[in-house]
């Protein structure tokens, strides 16, 4: 059985005023239209709701029972609609994102500060995971957007280029590369590579286009030690101890500064890490996610000032 919101509110108006004239004015109807609306409602529920006078109406026993539920339903609907208006107007809401850890702890906090300043009622959920996992969470619908170095499959994900991040080679103070101001890929020949787990799948931009970072380094003659660690601080310790060198995006460099290491920038034409904002093509972004993306793309990129 379907009872429209309009019919429910007409019933409540007549129940509360007891007068067809006053109820019709409240519902913006003529008296005859209101009377027909109430009659159709009574036919639908199969019981009389009002005892009618010339212009007045009094609730029957069934009407008095129904008015309690009708008020509750109308109130719940009003609350639901108000909640939707709050979401649309960004007074409340939620945005979830997956972000590579190097950005989650460095550049992103400034973006979040701006966002919370404008929309304090909107909740934020952050997953700091690898680039591959970022896109998996987007595809699974766990998060709204991802910030990572992988644009994903064009048919599944919408990817917007955010910025290109400089890449560095980090080595011990006494390493042969430590005194260089900048490096070409050719200068890395023979260097022993240490890696953070998951970095082997990192996508970088070179003169040849988008390539996997590990493959670029191996083609340049870098020696893969096969040593991978899960923690960035462990990687920094191994580099400082002279076990080898590692590749690092600019955002991760503060993790190495506490140990005796040197970061030498790779020439921009040799390698940079592209950062994308991705979301699922088949899923419309919420108002909160759209607002976050607007702030994201207007926020100064790493290396820029407000």
C-alpha positions as CSV (number, residue, x, y, z in Angstrom):
1,X,0.0,0.0,0.0
2,X,1.4,3.4,-1.0
3,X,0.5,6.6,0.8
4,X,2.2,9.7,-0.5
5,X,4.0,12.2,1.7
6,X,1.5,14.8,0.5
7,X,-1.5,12.7,1.5
8,X,0.1,12.1,4.9
9,X,0.6,15.8,5.5
10,X,-2.9,16.7,4.4
11,X,-4.2,14.2,6.9
12,X,-2.1,15.7,9.7
13,X,-3.2,19.2,8.7
14,X,-6.8,18.3,9.1
15,X,-6.2,16.3,12.3
16,X,-4.4,19.3,13.9
17,X,-6.8,22.1,12.7
18,X,-10.1,20.2,12.7
19,X,-11.2,22.6,9.9
20,X,-11.3,21.9,6.2
21,X,-10.7,25.6,5.5
22,X,-7.6,26.0,7.7
23,X,-6.2,22.6,6.6
24,X,-6.7,23.4,2.9
25,X,-4.9,26.7,3.3
26,X,-2.0,25.0,5.1
27,X,-1.7,22.4,2.3
28,X,-2.2,25.0,-0.5
29,X,-5.3,23.2,-1.8
30,X,-8.9,24.0,-2.3
31,X,-11.4,22.6,0.2
32,X,-12.8,20.2,-2.3
33,X,-9.3,18.9,-3.3
34,X,-8.4,18.4,0.3
35,X,-11.7,16.5,0.9
36,X,-11.0,14.3,-2.1
37,X,-7.5,13.6,-0.9
38,X,-8.8,12.5,2.6
39,X,-11.4,10.3,1.0
40,X,-8.9,8.6,-1.2
41,X,-6.7,8.0,1.8
42,X,-9.6,6.5,3.7
43,X,-10.3,4.2,0.8
44,X,-6.7,3.1,0.6
45,X,-6.5,2.2,4.3
46,X,-10.0,0.8,4.4
47,X,-11.3,2.7,7.4
48,X,-12.8,6.1,8.2
49,X,-10.3,8.5,9.8
50,X,-12.6,11.5,10.3
51,X,-16.2,12.1,11.4
52,X,-17.2,15.0,9.1
53,X,-19.4,18.0,10.0
54,X,-20.3,20.9,7.6
55,X,-16.8,22.3,7.6
56,X,-15.2,20.5,10.5
57,X,-13.7,17.1,11.0
58,X,-13.1,15.1,14.1
59,X,-10.7,12.1,14.3
60,X,-12.3,8.7,14.7
61,X,-10.7,6.1,17.0
62,X,-8.8,4.7,14.0
63,X,-7.8,8.3,13.1
64,X,-6.4,8.9,16.6
65,X,-4.4,5.7,16.3
66,X,-3.1,6.6,12.9
67,X,-2.1,10.2,13.8
68,X,0.5,9.0,16.2
69,X,2.3,7.0,13.5
70,X,1.7,9.6,10.8
71,X,3.4,12.3,13.0
72,X,6.4,10.0,13.6
73,X,6.7,9.2,9.9
74,X,6.5,12.8,8.9
75,X,9.1,13.8,11.5
76,X,11.5,11.0,10.4
77,X,11.1,12.1,6.8
78,X,11.8,15.7,7.7
79,X,14.9,14.7,9.5
80,X,16.1,12.6,6.6
81,X,15.5,15.4,4.1
82,X,17.3,17.9,6.4
83,X,20.2,15.5,6.6
84,X,20.4,15.2,2.9
85,X,20.3,19.0,2.6
86,X,23.2,19.2,5.1
87,X,25.2,16.7,3.0
88,X,24.4,18.7,-0.2
89,X,25.4,22.0,1.5
90,X,28.5,20.4,3.1
91,X,27.4,21.1,6.7
92,X,27.9,17.4,7.2
93,X,29.1,14.4,5.1
94,X,32.1,12.2,4.7
95,X,35.0,11.7,2.4
96,X,37.4,8.8,2.4
97,X,40.7,8.6,0.6
98,X,43.7,6.3,0.1
99,X,47.1,8.1,-0.1
100,X,50.7,6.9,-0.5
101,X,52.4,7.4,2.9
102,X,55.1,9.8,1.6
103,X,52.3,12.3,0.8
104,X,50.0,11.4,3.7
105,X,52.4,12.6,6.3
106,X,54.0,15.6,4.5
107,X,52.0,17.5,1.9
108,X,48.5,16.2,2.6
109,X,48.1,17.7,6.2
110,X,48.1,21.2,4.7
111,X,45.3,20.2,2.3
112,X,43.4,18.7,5.1
113,X,43.8,21.8,7.2
114,X,42.3,24.0,4.5
115,X,39.5,21.5,4.0
116,X,38.6,21.3,7.6
117,X,38.7,25.1,7.9
118,X,36.0,25.4,5.2
119,X,34.0,22.3,6.0
120,X,34.4,21.5,9.8
121,X,31.3,19.2,9.8
122,X,32.6,16.9,7.1
123,X,34.4,13.7,8.4
124,X,37.6,12.5,6.7
125,X,38.9,8.9,6.6
126,X,42.5,8.4,5.5
127,X,44.2,5.1,4.4
128,X,47.9,5.5,4.0
129,X,48.9,2.6,1.7
130,X,51.0,1.7,-1.3
131,X,50.0,3.0,-4.8
132,X,48.8,-0.4,-5.9
133,X,46.6,-0.7,-2.8
134,X,45.3,2.8,-3.3
135,X,43.7,1.9,-6.6
136,X,42.4,-1.4,-5.2
137,X,40.6,0.5,-2.5
138,X,39.1,2.8,-5.1
139,X,38.0,-0.1,-7.3
140,X,36.4,-1.9,-4.3
141,X,34.5,1.2,-3.4
142,X,36.2,1.4,0.0
143,X,37.4,5.0,-0.6
144,X,36.1,7.8,-2.8
145,X,39.5,8.9,-4.2
146,X,43.2,8.0,-4.2
147,X,46.4,10.0,-4.4
148,X,49.2,7.9,-5.9
149,X,51.5,7.4,-8.8
150,X,49.4,4.9,-10.7
151,X,46.6,6.2,-13.0
152,X,45.0,2.8,-13.2
153,X,43.1,1.3,-16.1
154,X,41.5,4.0,-18.2
155,X,38.2,2.0,-18.5
156,X,37.8,1.7,-14.7
157,X,39.4,4.8,-13.1
158,X,39.3,8.5,-13.9
159,X,42.8,9.9,-13.3
160,X,43.6,13.6,-13.0
161,X,47.3,14.5,-13.0
162,X,48.0,16.5,-9.8
163,X,51.8,17.2,-10.0
164,X,55.2,15.7,-10.7
165,X,57.4,15.0,-7.7
166,X,61.2,15.2,-7.9
167,X,63.1,12.0,-7.3
168,X,66.3,11.6,-5.3
169,X,69.0,9.0,-4.8
170,X,69.8,8.7,-1.1
171,X,73.3,7.4,-0.1
172,X,75.7,7.3,2.8
173,X,77.9,10.3,3.4
174,X,81.0,8.6,2.1
175,X,79.4,7.1,-1.0
176,X,80.9,8.1,-4.4
177,X,77.6,9.8,-5.4
178,X,77.4,11.9,-2.2
179,X,79.2,14.9,-3.5
180,X,77.2,15.2,-6.8
181,X,74.8,18.2,-7.1
182,X,72.5,16.2,-9.4
183,X,72.5,12.9,-11.1
184,X,71.6,11.5,-14.5
185,X,70.5,7.9,-14.8
186,X,73.8,7.0,-16.4
187,X,75.7,8.1,-13.3
188,X,74.0,5.4,-11.3
189,X,75.6,2.5,-13.1
190,X,77.0,0.0,-10.7
191,X,75.2,1.5,-7.6
192,X,73.7,-1.2,-5.3
193,X,69.9,-0.7,-4.9
194,X,68.0,-1.1,-1.7
195,X,64.2,-0.9,-1.8
196,X,61.2,-0.3,0.3
197,X,58.6,-3.0,-0.1
198,X,56.1,-1.9,-2.7
199,X,58.4,0.6,-4.4
200,X,59.2,-1.9,-7.2
201,X,55.7,-1.1,-8.6
202,X,56.2,2.7,-8.5
203,X,55.5,4.4,-11.8
204,X,57.8,7.3,-12.8
205,X,57.9,9.6,-15.8
206,X,61.1,9.6,-17.9
207,X,62.1,10.9,-21.3
208,X,60.4,7.7,-22.7
209,X,57.1,8.3,-20.9
210,X,55.6,6.4,-18.0
211,X,57.8,3.4,-16.8
212,X,58.2,1.3,-13.7
213,X,61.0,2.8,-11.5
214,X,62.8,-0.4,-10.9
215,X,63.0,-1.3,-14.6
216,X,64.4,2.2,-15.4
217,X,67.1,1.8,-12.8
218,X,68.0,-1.8,-13.9
219,X,68.3,-0.6,-17.5
220,X,70.6,2.2,-16.3
221,X,72.9,-0.5,-14.8
222,X,71.9,-0.2,-11.2
223,X,72.6,-3.5,-9.3
224,X,69.5,-5.0,-7.6
225,X,70.6,-6.3,-4.2
226,X,67.3,-8.1,-3.7
227,X,67.1,-6.5,-0.3
228,X,63.6,-5.1,0.5
229,X,62.4,-3.8,3.8
230,X,58.9,-2.8,5.1
231,X,59.9,0.2,7.2
232,X,61.3,3.5,5.9
233,X,63.4,4.0,9.0
234,X,65.0,0.6,8.5
235,X,65.8,1.5,4.9
236,X,67.4,4.8,6.0
237,X,69.5,2.9,8.5
238,X,70.8,0.4,5.9
239,X,71.6,3.3,3.5
240,X,73.4,5.2,6.2
241,X,75.4,2.0,7.0
242,X,76.6,1.8,3.4
243,X,74.7,-1.3,2.3
244,X,73.6,0.6,-0.8
245,X,71.5,3.5,-2.2
246,X,67.8,3.9,-2.5
247,X,65.4,5.9,-4.6
248,X,63.1,8.3,-2.8
249,X,60.4,10.8,-3.8
250,X,61.0,14.3,-2.3
251,X,58.2,13.9,0.2
252,X,60.0,11.0,1.9
253,X,63.3,12.8,2.4
254,X,62.6,14.0,6.0
255,X,62.7,10.3,7.1
256,X,66.4,10.2,6.0
257,X,67.5,13.5,7.6
258,X,68.0,12.0,11.1
259,X,70.8,9.7,9.9
260,X,74.1,10.4,8.1
261,X,72.8,10.3,4.6
262,X,72.8,12.5,1.5
263,X,70.0,13.0,-1.0
264,X,71.1,13.9,-4.5
265,X,68.4,15.0,-6.9
266,X,67.8,13.1,-10.2
267,X,67.7,15.4,-13.2
268,X,64.0,16.2,-14.0
269,X,64.3,14.9,-17.5
270,X,65.7,11.6,-16.2
271,X,62.9,10.8,-13.7
272,X,60.0,12.3,-11.7
273,X,57.1,10.7,-9.9
274,X,53.7,11.7,-11.3
275,X,51.0,12.0,-8.7
276,X,47.4,11.4,-9.7
277,X,44.0,11.9,-8.1
278,X,41.9,8.8,-9.1
279,X,38.3,7.8,-8.6
280,X,36.0,5.1,-10.0
281,X,34.4,6.1,-13.3
282,X,31.2,4.2,-12.4
283,X,30.7,6.0,-9.1
284,X,29.6,9.6,-8.8
285,X,31.6,11.5,-6.2
286,X,29.8,12.8,-3.2
287,X,29.5,16.6,-2.6
288,X,32.1,16.2,0.1
289,X,34.5,14.4,-2.2
290,X,34.0,17.0,-5.0
291,X,34.7,19.8,-2.5
292,X,37.9,18.1,-1.3
293,X,39.1,17.7,-4.9
294,X,38.5,21.4,-5.5
295,X,40.7,22.3,-2.5
296,X,43.2,19.6,-3.4
297,X,43.8,21.1,-6.9
298,X,43.9,24.7,-5.7
299,X,46.3,24.0,-2.9
300,X,50.0,24.9,-3.5
301,X,51.8,21.9,-4.8
302,X,55.0,20.7,-3.1
303,X,57.7,23.3,-3.4
304,X,55.2,26.1,-4.0
305,X,54.2,28.7,-1.5
306,X,50.7,29.9,-0.5
